[in-house]
């Protein structure tokens, strides 16, 4: 493998050259709560297939997510209402 100095490992565009290595230290974060969740309190939920949502963060992030979650819940309630009442037909066009 070709050895590069730190200055030579990246090309003029800042892209790592072919065959070069760039080591980044990893900080262990076992004590922190996960920043994503599957919406349940099940600790094994993240090990199963399915959707994920962000959790934690700053107060503005939480406020934004709460407002988005409210919109999603309203859309979901409207969807369920249309499913439950579909058998009745569309009264506005059924004349």
Residue pairs with C-beta under 8 A, 6 or more apart in sequence:
1 19
2 19
2 20
4 17
4 20
8 17
9 16
9 17
9 20
9 21
9 22
10 16
10 17
10 20
11 17
16 22
33 55
33 56
34 46
34 55
34 56
35 54
35 55
35 56
35 57
36 46
36 52
36 53
36 54
36 55
37 45
37 46
37 52
37 53
37 54
37 55
38 45
38 46
38 48
38 50
38 51
38 52
38 53
39 45
39 51
39 53
46 52
53 65
54 61
54 65
56 62
57 65
